Structure formats: structure tokens, C-alpha cells
Amino acid sequence: RDLRALSAQDTMHPRPRLVRETALAVEAAGLMEQHRITSVLVVDEAERLVGALNSNDLMRAKVI
């Protein structure tokens, strides 16, 4: 399939892994390791998306 013809809904996971914006980076790393994923979405207390975090971010911060 041509990826350029797909929408975000076509390619994203229906239940992405989330971390709260108040979580420690090590918690995000643990979640990624546990579920064998490379990124998580960051949400606020109302579960509104405020960002995303991936394993490269954690490596740059020397968390992993």
C-alpha cells in the first residue's frame, strides 16, 4: 500500500500506550520495554495529548 494515501487512523494502534506528563522518564522506559514498543503518547490529567516520547528521546537524556 502507498503510505501517502493513508490517514493517521489507518496506521495508528487503536489503543496506544500512554504515560502521564508527571511520570518519570524511567517509567516510560519500563512501559516501552514491557510492551516491546519504541514510543508512547504523553497525556495530561484529563488524558489530553500533550506530547510523545520515543526511545531516541530517552537515549539522548541518558535514561536508557
DODOVO-845645 format. One record per residue: residue number from 0; residue in one letter; y, z, x of N, C-alpha, C in turn. Coordinates in steps of 0.1 Angstrom, whole numbers, always signed. Example, Ala and Ser with C-alpha at 12.3 -4.5 7.8 and 13.67 -1.06 7.14 Angstrom:
2
{pos:0 | code:A | nnorth:-57 | nup:+78 | neast:+132 | canorth:-45 | caup:+78 | caeast:+123 | cnorth:-33 | cup:+78 | ceast:+132};
{pos:1 | code:S | nnorth:-22 | nup:+71 | neast:+128 | canorth:-11 | caup:+71 | caeast:+137 | cnorth:+0 | cup:+79 | ceast:+129};
END
This chain:
64
{pos:0 | code:R | nnorth:-12 | nup:+0 | neast:+8 | canorth:+0 | caup:+0 | caeast:+0 | cnorth:+12 | cup:+0 | ceast:+9};
{pos:1 | code:D | nnorth:+22 | nup:-7 | neast:+4 | canorth:+35 | caup:-7 | caeast:+10 | cnorth:+43 | cup:+6 | ceast:+7};
{pos:2 | code:L | nnorth:+45 | nup:+14 | neast:+18 | canorth:+51 | caup:+27 | caeast:+16 | cnorth:+65 | cup:+26 | ceast:+11};
{pos:3 | code:R | nnorth:+72 | nup:+15 | neast:+14 | canorth:+86 | caup:+13 | caeast:+10 | cnorth:+87 | cup:+12 | ceast:-6};
{pos:4 | code:A | nnorth:+76 | nup:+8 | neast:-12 | canorth:+76 | caup:+6 | caeast:-27 | cnorth:+73 | cup:+19 | ceast:-34};
{pos:5 | code:L | nnorth:+69 | nup:+30 | neast:-27 | canorth:+65 | caup:+42 | caeast:-33 | cnorth:+77 | cup:+52 | ceast:-35};
{pos:6 | code:S | nnorth:+76 | nup:+60 | neast:-45 | canorth:+86 | caup:+71 | caeast:-47 | cnorth:+81 | cup:+84 | ceast:-40};
{pos:7 | code:A | nnorth:+90 | nup:+94 | neast:-39 | canorth:+85 | caup:+106 | caeast:-33 | cnorth:+74 | cup:+113 | ceast:-41};
{pos:8 | code:Q | nnorth:+75 | nup:+111 | neast:-54 | canorth:+64 | caup:+117 | caeast:-63 | cnorth:+51 | cup:+110 | ceast:-60};
{pos:9 | code:D | nnorth:+50 | nup:+98 | neast:-56 | canorth:+38 | caup:+91 | caeast:-53 | cnorth:+32 | cup:+96 | ceast:-40};
{pos:10 | code:T | nnorth:+39 | nup:+102 | neast:-31 | canorth:+34 | caup:+106 | caeast:-18 | cnorth:+33 | cup:+121 | ceast:-15};
{pos:11 | code:M | nnorth:+40 | nup:+129 | neast:-23 | canorth:+40 | caup:+143 | caeast:-20 | cnorth:+29 | cup:+150 | ceast:-27};
{pos:12 | code:H | nnorth:+25 | nup:+162 | neast:-22 | canorth:+15 | caup:+170 | caeast:-27 | cnorth:+20 | cup:+176 | ceast:-40};
{pos:13 | code:P | nnorth:+11 | nup:+177 | neast:-50 | canorth:+16 | caup:+183 | caeast:-63 | cnorth:+19 | cup:+198 | ceast:-63};
{pos:14 | code:R | nnorth:+13 | nup:+205 | neast:-53 | canorth:+16 | caup:+220 | caeast:-51 | cnorth:+19 | cup:+223 | ceast:-37};
{pos:15 | code:P | nnorth:+30 | nup:+219 | neast:-32 | canorth:+33 | caup:+222 | caeast:-18 | cnorth:+34 | cup:+236 | ceast:-14};
{pos:16 | code:R | nnorth:+31 | nup:+240 | neast:-2 | canorth:+31 | caup:+253 | caeast:+3 | cnorth:+46 | cup:+257 | ceast:+5};
{pos:17 | code:L | nnorth:+49 | nup:+270 | neast:+1 | canorth:+63 | caup:+274 | caeast:+1 | cnorth:+64 | cup:+287 | ceast:+9};
{pos:18 | code:V | nnorth:+76 | nup:+289 | neast:+15 | canorth:+79 | caup:+302 | caeast:+21 | cnorth:+93 | cup:+305 | ceast:+16};
{pos:19 | code:R | nnorth:+96 | nup:+318 | neast:+15 | canorth:+109 | caup:+323 | caeast:+11 | cnorth:+119 | cup:+321 | ceast:+23};
{pos:20 | code:E | nnorth:+131 | nup:+320 | neast:+20 | canorth:+141 | caup:+319 | caeast:+31 | cnorth:+142 | cup:+331 | ceast:+39};
{pos:21 | code:T | nnorth:+137 | nup:+343 | neast:+33 | canorth:+138 | caup:+355 | caeast:+40 | cnorth:+125 | cup:+358 | ceast:+49};
{pos:22 | code:A | nnorth:+116 | nup:+349 | neast:+48 | canorth:+103 | caup:+351 | caeast:+55 | cnorth:+106 | cup:+349 | ceast:+70};
{pos:23 | code:L | nnorth:+98 | nup:+356 | neast:+78 | canorth:+98 | caup:+354 | caeast:+93 | cnorth:+91 | cup:+341 | ceast:+96};
{pos:24 | code:A | nnorth:+96 | nup:+335 | neast:+107 | canorth:+90 | caup:+322 | caeast:+112 | cnorth:+75 | cup:+324 | ceast:+115};
{pos:25 | code:V | nnorth:+71 | nup:+335 | neast:+119 | canorth:+57 | caup:+337 | caeast:+122 | cnorth:+49 | cup:+337 | ceast:+109};
{pos:26 | code:E | nnorth:+54 | nup:+340 | neast:+98 | canorth:+48 | caup:+339 | caeast:+85 | cnorth:+45 | cup:+325 | ceast:+81};
{pos:27 | code:A | nnorth:+56 | nup:+317 | neast:+84 | canorth:+54 | caup:+302 | caeast:+81 | cnorth:+44 | cup:+296 | ceast:+90};
{pos:28 | code:A | nnorth:+44 | nup:+300 | neast:+103 | canorth:+33 | caup:+295 | caeast:+112 | cnorth:+19 | cup:+299 | ceast:+107};
{pos:29 | code:G | nnorth:+18 | nup:+311 | neast:+103 | canorth:+5 | caup:+316 | caeast:+98 | cnorth:+0 | cup:+308 | ceast:+86};
{pos:30 | code:L | nnorth:+10 | nup:+305 | neast:+77 | canorth:+6 | caup:+297 | caeast:+65 | cnorth:+2 | cup:+283 | ceast:+69};
{pos:31 | code:M | nnorth:+9 | nup:+277 | neast:+78 | canorth:+6 | caup:+264 | caeast:+83 | cnorth:-8 | cup:+263 | ceast:+89};
{pos:32 | code:E | nnorth:-11 | nup:+273 | neast:+97 | canorth:-24 | caup:+274 | caeast:+104 | cnorth:-35 | cup:+276 | ceast:+94};
{pos:33 | code:Q | nnorth:-33 | nup:+285 | neast:+84 | canorth:-43 | caup:+289 | caeast:+74 | cnorth:-47 | cup:+277 | ceast:+66};
{pos:34 | code:H | nnorth:-37 | nup:+268 | neast:+62 | canorth:-39 | caup:+257 | caeast:+54 | cnorth:-40 | cup:+244 | ceast:+61};
{pos:35 | code:R | nnorth:-40 | nup:+245 | neast:+74 | canorth:-40 | caup:+233 | caeast:+83 | cnorth:-30 | cup:+222 | ceast:+79};
{pos:36 | code:I | nnorth:-18 | nup:+226 | neast:+78 | canorth:-7 | caup:+217 | caeast:+74 | cnorth:+4 | cup:+218 | ceast:+85};
{pos:37 | code:T | nnorth:+13 | nup:+209 | neast:+85 | canorth:+23 | caup:+208 | caeast:+96 | cnorth:+37 | cup:+211 | ceast:+90};
{pos:38 | code:S | nnorth:+39 | nup:+213 | neast:+77 | canorth:+52 | caup:+216 | caeast:+72 | cnorth:+51 | cup:+224 | ceast:+59};
{pos:39 | code:V | nnorth:+62 | nup:+232 | neast:+57 | canorth:+63 | caup:+240 | caeast:+44 | cnorth:+77 | cup:+238 | ceast:+39};
{pos:40 | code:L | nnorth:+79 | nup:+240 | neast:+26 | canorth:+92 | caup:+240 | caeast:+20 | cnorth:+97 | cup:+254 | ceast:+20};
{pos:41 | code:V | nnorth:+110 | nup:+255 | neast:+21 | canorth:+117 | caup:+268 | caeast:+21 | cnorth:+125 | cup:+270 | ceast:+8};
{pos:42 | code:V | nnorth:+122 | nup:+281 | neast:+1 | canorth:+129 | caup:+283 | caeast:-12 | cnorth:+136 | cup:+296 | ceast:-12};
{pos:43 | code:D | nnorth:+146 | nup:+297 | neast:-21 | canorth:+153 | caup:+310 | caeast:-22 | cnorth:+146 | cup:+319 | ceast:-33};
{pos:44 | code:E | nnorth:+152 | nup:+330 | neast:-37 | canorth:+146 | caup:+339 | caeast:-46 | cnorth:+143 | cup:+333 | ceast:-59};
{pos:45 | code:A | nnorth:+151 | nup:+323 | neast:-63 | canorth:+149 | caup:+316 | caeast:-76 | cnorth:+140 | cup:+304 | ceast:-75};
{pos:46 | code:E | nnorth:+134 | nup:+303 | neast:-63 | canorth:+124 | caup:+292 | caeast:-60 | cnorth:+131 | cup:+278 | ceast:-60};
{pos:47 | code:R | nnorth:+144 | nup:+278 | neast:-57 | canorth:+151 | caup:+266 | caeast:-55 | cnorth:+150 | cup:+261 | ceast:-40};
{pos:48 | code:L | nnorth:+147 | nup:+249 | neast:-38 | canorth:+146 | caup:+243 | caeast:-25 | cnorth:+158 | cup:+245 | ceast:-17};
{pos:49 | code:V | nnorth:+157 | nup:+251 | neast:-5 | canorth:+168 | caup:+253 | caeast:+4 | cnorth:+166 | cup:+246 | ceast:+18};
{pos:50 | code:G | nnorth:+154 | nup:+242 | neast:+20 | canorth:+151 | caup:+235 | caeast:+33 | cnorth:+136 | cup:+233 | ceast:+35};
{pos:51 | code:A | nnorth:+133 | nup:+228 | neast:+47 | canorth:+119 | caup:+225 | caeast:+50 | cnorth:+117 | cup:+229 | ceast:+65};
{pos:52 | code:L | nnorth:+105 | nup:+233 | neast:+68 | canorth:+102 | caup:+238 | caeast:+82 | cnorth:+89 | cup:+231 | ceast:+86};
{pos:53 | code:N | nnorth:+89 | nup:+225 | neast:+98 | canorth:+77 | caup:+219 | caeast:+103 | cnorth:+73 | cup:+225 | ceast:+116};
{pos:54 | code:S | nnorth:+61 | nup:+222 | neast:+121 | canorth:+56 | caup:+228 | caeast:+133 | cnorth:+64 | cup:+224 | ceast:+145};
{pos:55 | code:N | nnorth:+71 | nup:+213 | neast:+145 | canorth:+80 | caup:+210 | caeast:+157 | cnorth:+92 | cup:+220 | ceast:+157};
{pos:56 | code:D | nnorth:+97 | nup:+224 | neast:+145 | canorth:+108 | caup:+234 | caeast:+145 | cnorth:+103 | cup:+247 | ceast:+151};
{pos:57 | code:L | nnorth:+91 | nup:+251 | neast:+147 | canorth:+85 | caup:+263 | caeast:+153 | cnorth:+83 | cup:+262 | ceast:+168};
{pos:58 | code:M | nnorth:+79 | nup:+251 | neast:+173 | canorth:+77 | caup:+249 | caeast:+187 | cnorth:+90 | cup:+250 | ceast:+195};
{pos:59 | code:R | nnorth:+100 | nup:+243 | neast:+189 | canorth:+114 | caup:+244 | caeast:+195 | cnorth:+119 | cup:+258 | ceast:+196};
{pos:60 | code:A | nnorth:+116 | nup:+266 | neast:+186 | canorth:+120 | caup:+280 | caeast:+185 | cnorth:+111 | cup:+289 | ceast:+193};
{pos:61 | code:K | nnorth:+100 | nup:+284 | neast:+199 | canorth:+91 | caup:+291 | caeast:+207 | cnorth:+83 | cup:+302 | ceast:+199};
{pos:62 | code:V | nnorth:+81 | nup:+298 | neast:+186 | canorth:+73 | caup:+307 | caeast:+177 | cnorth:+58 | cup:+304 | ceast:+179};
{pos:63 | code:I | nnorth:+55 | nup:+291 | neast:+181 | canorth:+42 | caup:+287 | caeast:+184 | cnorth:+41 | cup:+279 | ceast:+197};
END
